[in-house]
Amino acid sequence: ARASPTRWKSMAAQLEPSVAAALVDKEEYVSLMQHPKVANAIRELRSNPGRFGELCAADPELERLFGELRHQMNAAEAEEGVDAGGGEGSGGGGDDDDPPPLLSTEEAAAEEARA
């Protein structure tokens, strides 16, 4: 079952800073974020977050890439000792087809500086 865009936005807003820092230090995560399909989808989702399901339904590779990003995020949360569920009532570790959170301005700048 797919997560709703509202659930995803809630989860993205709850990303712990230590997890975000751990993710941008992982070459595999950064490489996935820089994949052209992911980068284009993120640009689209910034202006229209409700299109996530539509984008993934139209492109199985994009859905797989977002699943890999979700896996990386869950692993980073586990490594940092953060509850992958994002707190009470969030439904737990999430579906593999949930999109990754969008980077904050600071995280994006740090990632760009490392590139």
N, C-alpha and C positions, 0 to 999 in steps of 0.2 A: 504494500500500500504506500502511496506517495504521501509525503508530509505536505500540509498546506503551506502556501507562501507565508501566511501569518505565523505559523509555527516556526518556519525557517527564520523569519525576521527576528522573532523572539530569541531563538537560539543564538543567532549571530550577535545580537546585542549583549549576550551574556558571556562571550569569549573572554576568559581571564587573560590579563596582560602577560603573565608568565607563559601561557600556552601560545599566545601570538608570537612572543619572542622566540620560543622554541621552534615554532613552525617556520619562521623566516630564516632560521639558521639551518634548516634542512634543505639540502640541494634538491632532493626529489620533489618536495612540496613546491619550492620556488619554480622548478622546471614545469611542474603541472600548471601552476598559476600563469606561467608565461606561454603555455601552449596557445596557438592562435585561436582555436575554437573556444577555449576557456576565456581567454582575454576578451574576445568579441562578445561572448555571452555575458560576461560580467559588465561590460559597457552597456549592453542592452538592459540588464537587470537593474542597474543603477537608476535608470529612468523609468523602468516598468517591471518591478519585482514580481508582479503577478504572472509573468510569462515563463517562469521557470519550468513548469510542467510541460508547457507547449514546446519550448526549446528542446527539452530532453526527449519528448515523444517524437519529435521530428528528426532527431539525430542520436542514434544509439551510442555512437562513439563519445559524444558530449556527455551523455548520461553516465557512461563508464568512467570518463575522466572525473566527473563530479563525485562519483562513488569512491574513486581512489583518493580524492582530496578529503572526503569525509573520513575515510579510513585513517589517513595521516593525522587529521584533527583528533580523532578518537585516541589514537596511539599517543599523541603529544599530551592530551589530557591525562591519560593514564600515567605517563612518565612524570608529569608534573604533580600528580596526586590530586587532580581536580575531578570532581564528579562529572562524568561525561553526560549525565542527564541534564545538567544545567539548572539544577534546583528542583524544588517541589513542583509537581504537576506538569512537567515538561514532557513526560512520556518516555524517558530513558534515552539510551544511546542513539536512537534515531535510525532512520532508514538509510540504506546504502545509496539511495538516489537523491538524498537531500543535497542541495548545493553547499559549497563551503561559504563561510562568512566573507563578506567583503572586507578588505583591509581598511583600517583607519588611515587617516592622512599621515600620521606618524609612522605606522607600519609600512605603508606604501613608500614613503620617503626613504626609510631605512633599507627596504628591499631594493629600491632603485639605486641607492648609494653603493650597495654591495655588488650590483650587476656590472 
